[in-house]
Amino acid sequence: RFVEPAAGAVSLDAQVMAARDFRTGGKVANVLLPADPARSTQVTFAAANGLPLAVFVDPHRGVVLGSLEGAAWPVGWMRSLHGGWPLGDAGSWLLELSACWTIVMVLSGLYLWWPRDGRGWRALLPRLRSGGWTFWRDLHACVAVWFSLLIVLFLFTALPWTSLWGGRVLAPVQQALDQQGPRAAGFAPVFAGGAATEAGSLQRMLEQARARGMAGDLMFYMVDGPPGSAVSLRSVAAKASDERYLLLDRADASVVDDADWSRFPLLAKAVATGVKLHEADYFGRSGRWINTAFALALAWLCVTGTMAWWRRKPTRALGVPPASQRPWPWWLRVLALVGFLVLPLLALSAALLWLAETAWARLASNGSARA
């Protein structure tokens, strides 16, 4: 990852070719070119098993410094796992489903926690001397309340990446409202109209970017994209508002589209900012600590929630609470309806659960009648 800086640098084409020679037959997914002369160029290949492979090249000497296979590269396999690997779209559906139900758990948990005994703000502090079930319940509930807004925000910023909600709900809504981001900022292949079967000069593309004022780290996407498609180039920054995007013709490295923050409509700006928040980039180094605290809080809630259930449940029973005989308040019904409309996968899963519960109840009733 680190190199000895030198006065000059070999062309980007030569660096990528060195990586190709090292990884014969591999397809380049992206190329990260750091602005720091003491950092190596990272050429990432898309692997057949779904895990990316990174090859690191000395930009000053054009030699390969080493590589990391997907399984040995935590960044690579963690990103793949986070995107649904190894199940593909089915894995993305499972991730979306878990995000939807976590949102439900947070909102329903707030409803259950809401102080009705006159404690007011003191309900935000756990009753550490209470002992037993109340002790674990408060350790669970108070931390959940402290992080509730962050949890919901964090989960909503993840939804645009999912194959169902992001691809089949958000994308059509953006298109219908004319709230799509510029072509240059997309990650799907954009066809430039040419018929070139080989990429033009990456070095020429790099020079185009620098001439247009694109500073800092640069990321090339779709270097080995479909014939006739454009190469996407992005300047990497902590905030989406500071990034620039270029689309370059694969045939002659000419600029097809140039976009900055001013070309993003409101909804596209919200999505792009959410991505930066989710990836812990928005607040710089402190963002890593915020996301780490969030992850630790979720782990804490899993442990304390399990302990609270265990201490409360009857012996040799699951401790499922009885169904409430009172109807839901009207505002709770409206909130559930809005949730189902906004999150279709949540509505589908809830319907399946309702059908399964109804079928189970009928089977149990028929069994009791026979007995």
C-alpha positions as CSV (number, residue, x, y, z in Angstrom):
1,R,0.0,0.0,0.0
2,F,3.0,2.3,0.5
3,V,5.9,3.2,-1.8
4,E,9.0,5.3,-1.8
5,P,8.1,8.5,-3.6
6,A,10.0,9.5,-6.7
7,A,10.1,12.5,-9.0
8,G,8.1,11.0,-11.9
9,A,5.4,8.4,-12.5
10,V,4.9,5.9,-15.2
11,S,1.7,6.1,-17.3
12,L,-1.5,4.8,-15.7
13,D,-1.9,2.4,-18.7
14,A,1.5,0.9,-17.9
15,Q,0.5,0.5,-14.2
16,V,-2.8,-1.3,-15.1
17,M,-0.9,-3.5,-17.7
18,A,1.5,-4.6,-15.0
19,A,-1.5,-5.6,-12.9
20,R,-3.1,-7.4,-15.9
21,D,0.2,-9.3,-16.5
22,F,0.2,-10.3,-12.8
23,R,-3.5,-11.4,-12.9
24,T,-3.8,-12.9,-16.4
25,G,-7.3,-13.1,-17.7
26,G,-8.8,-11.0,-14.9
27,K,-11.4,-8.3,-15.5
28,V,-10.6,-4.9,-14.0
29,A,-13.5,-3.6,-11.9
30,N,-11.9,-0.3,-10.8
31,V,-8.7,1.5,-10.4
32,L,-7.9,3.7,-7.4
33,L,-5.2,6.3,-8.0
34,P,-4.2,8.1,-4.8
35,A,-3.1,11.7,-4.8
36,D,-0.5,10.9,-2.2
37,P,2.8,10.0,-3.9
38,A,3.7,7.6,-1.1
39,R,0.7,5.4,-1.8
40,S,0.4,2.7,-4.4
41,T,-2.2,2.4,-7.2
42,Q,-4.8,-0.2,-6.4
43,V,-6.2,-2.2,-9.3
44,T,-9.2,-4.3,-8.3
45,F,-10.3,-7.3,-10.3
46,A,-13.7,-8.9,-10.2
47,A,-13.2,-12.5,-9.3
48,A,-15.3,-15.4,-10.5
49,N,-16.4,-16.4,-7.0
50,G,-17.7,-12.9,-6.3
51,L,-14.9,-11.8,-4.1
52,P,-12.7,-9.0,-5.5
53,L,-8.9,-9.2,-5.8
54,A,-6.7,-6.2,-5.3
55,V,-3.3,-5.8,-7.0
56,F,-1.0,-2.9,-5.8
57,V,1.3,-1.2,-8.3
58,D,4.2,1.2,-7.6
59,P,3.1,4.3,-9.6
60,H,6.7,5.6,-9.9
61,R,8.3,2.3,-11.1
62,G,5.4,0.4,-12.6
63,V,6.1,-2.8,-10.7
64,V,3.6,-4.9,-8.8
65,L,4.1,-4.7,-5.1
66,G,1.7,-7.5,-4.1
67,S,-1.9,-8.6,-4.2
68,L,-4.6,-9.7,-1.8
69,E,-7.0,-12.4,-2.7
70,G,-10.7,-11.8,-1.9
71,A,-10.8,-14.3,1.0
72,A,-7.6,-12.8,2.5
73,W,-8.7,-9.2,2.1
74,P,-11.1,-8.1,4.8
75,V,-12.2,-5.0,2.9
76,G,-13.0,-7.1,-0.2
77,W,-15.0,-9.9,1.4
78,M,-16.7,-7.7,3.9
79,R,-18.0,-5.4,1.1
80,S,-19.1,-8.4,-0.9
81,L,-20.9,-9.9,2.2
82,H,-22.5,-6.6,2.9
83,G,-23.9,-6.5,-0.6
84,G,-25.5,-10.0,-0.5
85,W,-22.6,-12.3,-1.5
86,P,-22.6,-15.2,-2.0
87,L,-26.4,-15.3,-2.7
88,G,-26.6,-12.4,-5.1
89,D,-30.0,-10.8,-5.3
90,A,-31.4,-13.2,-2.7
91,G,-28.7,-12.1,-0.3
92,S,-29.6,-8.5,-1.0
93,W,-33.2,-9.3,-0.3
94,L,-32.3,-10.8,3.1
95,L,-30.2,-7.7,4.0
96,E,-33.1,-5.5,3.0
97,L,-35.5,-7.6,5.0
98,S,-33.3,-7.4,8.1
99,A,-33.1,-3.6,7.7
100,C,-36.9,-3.3,7.4
101,W,-37.6,-5.4,10.5
102,T,-34.9,-3.6,12.5
103,I,-36.6,-0.3,11.8
104,V,-39.9,-1.9,13.0
105,M,-38.1,-3.2,16.1
106,V,-36.7,0.3,16.9
107,L,-40.1,2.1,16.4
108,S,-42.1,-0.6,18.3
109,G,-39.5,-0.6,21.0
110,L,-39.8,3.2,21.4
111,Y,-43.6,2.7,21.7
112,L,-43.1,0.1,24.4
113,W,-40.5,2.1,26.2
114,W,-42.3,5.4,26.2
115,P,-42.7,6.4,29.9
116,R,-46.2,6.2,31.2
117,D,-45.4,6.1,34.9
118,G,-44.5,9.8,35.3
119,R,-40.7,9.3,35.3
120,G,-40.2,11.7,32.4
121,W,-36.6,12.3,31.4
122,R,-35.4,9.8,34.1
123,A,-36.6,7.0,31.8
124,L,-33.5,7.7,29.7
125,L,-31.3,6.4,32.5
126,P,-31.2,2.7,33.4
127,R,-32.3,1.6,36.9
128,L,-29.1,-0.2,37.7
129,R,-30.1,-1.1,41.2
130,S,-33.4,-2.7,40.3
131,G,-32.0,-6.1,39.6
132,G,-33.6,-9.0,37.8
133,W,-35.5,-8.5,34.6
134,T,-35.9,-4.7,35.1
135,F,-32.1,-4.3,35.2
136,W,-31.6,-6.0,31.8
137,R,-34.7,-4.4,30.3
138,D,-33.4,-0.9,31.1
139,L,-29.9,-1.7,29.9
140,H,-31.5,-2.7,26.6
141,A,-34.2,0.0,26.3
142,C,-32.1,3.0,27.3
143,V,-29.2,2.3,25.0
144,A,-31.7,1.6,22.2
145,V,-33.4,4.9,22.8
146,W,-30.1,6.8,22.8
147,F,-29.2,5.3,19.4
148,S,-32.7,5.1,18.0
149,L,-32.5,8.0,15.5
150,L,-29.0,7.0,14.4
151,I,-30.1,3.4,13.9
152,V,-33.2,4.3,11.7
153,L,-31.1,6.9,9.7
154,F,-28.3,4.4,9.2
155,L,-30.7,1.7,8.0
156,F,-32.5,4.0,5.6
157,T,-29.1,5.1,4.1
158,A,-28.5,1.4,3.3
159,L,-31.7,0.8,1.4
160,P,-30.7,2.6,-1.8
161,W,-28.0,-0.1,-2.4
162,T,-30.4,-3.0,-2.2
163,S,-31.6,-4.7,-5.4
164,L,-35.3,-4.5,-4.6
165,W,-35.9,-1.2,-2.8
166,G,-33.0,0.6,-4.4
167,G,-33.5,-0.8,-7.9
168,R,-37.2,-1.3,-8.2
169,V,-38.7,1.3,-5.8
170,L,-36.3,4.2,-5.5
171,A,-35.1,4.3,-9.1
172,P,-38.6,4.5,-10.6
173,V,-39.6,7.1,-8.1
174,Q,-36.6,9.2,-9.0
175,Q,-37.3,8.8,-12.7
176,A,-41.0,9.7,-12.3
177,L,-40.1,12.8,-10.3
178,D,-37.1,13.8,-12.5
179,Q,-34.8,13.4,-9.5
180,Q,-32.2,11.2,-11.0
181,G,-28.5,12.0,-10.6
182,P,-26.4,12.9,-13.6
183,R,-25.3,10.1,-15.9
184,A,-21.6,10.6,-14.9
185,A,-22.4,9.8,-11.3
186,G,-24.0,6.4,-12.0
187,F,-22.4,3.1,-11.6
188,A,-24.3,1.3,-14.4
189,P,-22.7,1.1,-17.8
190,V,-23.5,4.2,-19.9
191,F,-23.1,3.8,-23.6
192,A,-21.1,6.5,-25.3
193,G,-22.2,5.7,-28.8
194,G,-18.8,4.4,-30.0
195,A,-18.1,0.9,-31.0
196,A,-14.6,0.5,-29.5
197,T,-13.8,-2.9,-28.2
198,E,-10.7,-1.8,-26.2
199,A,-10.3,1.0,-23.8
200,G,-8.6,4.2,-24.9
201,S,-5.7,5.6,-23.0
202,L,-6.3,5.7,-19.3
203,Q,-3.4,8.2,-19.0
204,R,-5.3,10.5,-21.4
205,M,-8.4,10.2,-19.3
206,L,-6.4,11.0,-16.2
207,E,-4.9,14.1,-17.9
208,Q,-8.4,15.2,-18.9
209,A,-9.5,14.9,-15.3
210,R,-6.6,16.9,-13.9
211,A,-7.0,19.6,-16.6
212,R,-10.7,20.0,-15.5
213,G,-9.6,20.6,-11.9
214,M,-10.3,17.1,-10.4
215,A,-7.9,16.9,-7.5
216,G,-7.3,14.3,-4.8
217,D,-7.8,10.6,-5.1
218,L,-9.4,9.4,-8.4
219,M,-11.4,6.2,-8.9
220,F,-11.9,4.7,-12.4
221,Y,-14.9,2.5,-12.8
222,M,-15.9,0.1,-15.6
223,V,-12.4,0.0,-17.1
224,D,-13.4,-3.4,-18.6
225,G,-16.9,-2.4,-19.3
226,P,-19.1,-3.6,-22.3
227,P,-18.0,-2.5,-25.8
228,G,-19.2,1.0,-26.6
229,S,-19.7,1.9,-23.0
230,A,-18.1,4.8,-21.3
231,V,-15.4,4.8,-18.5
232,S,-16.6,6.4,-15.3
233,L,-14.2,8.6,-13.3
234,R,-14.9,10.0,-9.8
235,S,-12.8,12.2,-7.5
236,V,-13.0,10.7,-4.0
237,A,-13.9,13.1,-1.2
238,A,-15.3,12.9,2.3
239,K,-18.5,14.7,1.3
240,A,-20.5,14.0,-1.8
241,S,-20.8,17.7,-2.4
242,D,-17.0,17.9,-3.0
243,E,-16.9,15.1,-5.5
244,R,-16.7,15.5,-9.3
245,Y,-17.7,12.9,-12.0
246,L,-16.6,12.3,-15.6
247,L,-17.8,10.0,-18.3
248,L,-15.1,9.3,-20.9
249,D,-15.5,7.7,-24.3
250,R,-13.8,4.3,-24.3
251,A,-12.6,4.9,-27.9
252,D,-10.7,8.2,-27.7
253,A,-10.9,9.3,-24.0
254,S,-13.1,12.3,-24.9
255,V,-15.4,13.6,-22.2
256,V,-19.0,12.5,-22.6
257,D,-20.4,14.1,-19.4
258,D,-19.0,16.2,-16.6
259,A,-21.0,16.6,-13.4
260,D,-20.6,18.2,-10.0
261,W,-22.9,18.8,-7.0
262,S,-24.8,21.5,-8.7
263,R,-26.3,19.0,-11.2
264,F,-27.8,16.8,-8.5
265,P,-31.5,17.3,-7.8
266,L,-32.7,17.2,-4.2
267,L,-33.5,13.5,-3.9
268,A,-30.2,12.5,-5.6
269,K,-28.3,14.7,-3.1
270,A,-30.1,13.1,-0.2
271,V,-29.1,9.6,-1.5
272,A,-25.5,10.6,-2.2
273,T,-25.2,12.2,1.3
274,G,-26.7,9.1,2.8
275,V,-24.1,6.9,1.1
276,K,-21.3,9.0,2.6
277,L,-22.9,8.8,6.1
278,H,-23.3,5.0,5.8
279,E,-19.7,4.6,4.7
280,A,-18.4,6.8,7.6
281,D,-16.8,9.3,5.2
282,Y,-18.9,12.3,5.9
283,F,-17.4,13.3,9.2
284,G,-13.8,12.3,8.4
285,R,-12.0,10.2,11.0
286,S,-14.7,10.8,13.6
287,G,-17.2,9.1,11.3
288,R,-15.3,5.8,11.9
289,W,-15.8,6.2,15.7
290,I,-19.5,7.0,15.2
291,N,-20.1,3.9,13.0
292,T,-18.1,1.8,15.4
293,A,-20.3,3.0,18.4
294,F,-23.4,2.2,16.3
295,A,-22.2,-1.3,15.6
296,L,-21.3,-1.9,19.2
297,A,-24.7,-0.6,20.3
298,L,-26.4,-3.1,18.0
299,A,-24.3,-5.9,19.5
300,W,-25.2,-4.6,23.0
301,L,-28.9,-4.6,22.1
302,C,-28.7,-8.2,20.9
303,V,-27.1,-9.4,24.2
304,T,-29.2,-7.4,26.6
305,G,-32.4,-8.1,24.7
306,T,-31.7,-11.8,24.9
307,M,-30.9,-11.6,28.6
308,A,-34.1,-9.5,29.4
309,W,-36.2,-12.1,27.6
310,W,-34.5,-15.0,29.3
311,R,-35.0,-13.5,32.8
312,R,-38.6,-12.8,32.2
313,K,-39.8,-15.9,30.3
314,P,-41.6,-18.7,32.1
315,T,-39.7,-21.9,32.7
316,R,-39.9,-24.3,29.8
317,A,-41.8,-21.8,27.6
318,L,-40.8,-19.2,25.0
319,G,-42.6,-16.4,26.9
320,V,-44.6,-15.1,23.9
321,P,-46.8,-12.3,25.3
322,P,-50.6,-12.8,24.9
323,A,-52.3,-10.9,22.0
324,S,-53.7,-7.6,23.1
325,Q,-57.5,-7.4,23.2
326,R,-57.5,-3.6,22.7
327,P,-57.5,-2.2,19.1
328,W,-54.5,-0.3,17.9
329,P,-54.7,3.4,18.1
330,W,-55.5,5.1,14.8
331,W,-52.1,6.8,14.5
332,L,-50.4,3.4,15.0
333,R,-52.4,2.0,12.1
334,V,-51.5,4.9,9.9
335,L,-47.9,4.5,10.8
336,A,-48.0,0.8,9.9
337,L,-49.7,1.5,6.6
338,V,-47.1,4.1,5.7
339,G,-44.3,1.7,6.6
340,F,-45.9,-1.0,4.3
341,L,-46.2,1.5,1.5
342,V,-42.6,2.8,1.8
343,L,-41.1,-0.7,2.4
344,P,-42.9,-3.2,0.1
345,L,-40.7,-6.1,1.2
346,L,-41.7,-5.4,4.8
347,A,-45.4,-5.6,3.7
348,L,-44.8,-8.9,1.9
349,S,-43.0,-10.5,4.8
350,A,-45.7,-9.3,7.2
351,A,-48.4,-10.8,5.0
352,L,-46.6,-14.1,4.9
353,L,-46.2,-14.1,8.7
354,W,-49.9,-13.4,9.1
355,L,-50.8,-16.2,6.7
356,A,-48.5,-18.6,8.6
357,E,-49.9,-17.5,12.0
358,T,-53.5,-17.9,10.8
359,A,-52.8,-21.4,9.4
360,W,-51.0,-22.4,12.6
361,A,-54.0,-21.2,14.7
362,R,-56.4,-23.2,12.6
363,L,-54.3,-26.3,12.8
364,A,-54.1,-25.9,16.6
365,S,-57.8,-25.3,16.8
366,N,-58.7,-28.4,14.7
367,G,-56.3,-30.5,16.8
368,S,-58.0,-29.3,20.0
369,A,-61.4,-30.0,18.6
370,R,-60.4,-33.6,17.7
371,A,-59.0,-34.1,21.2
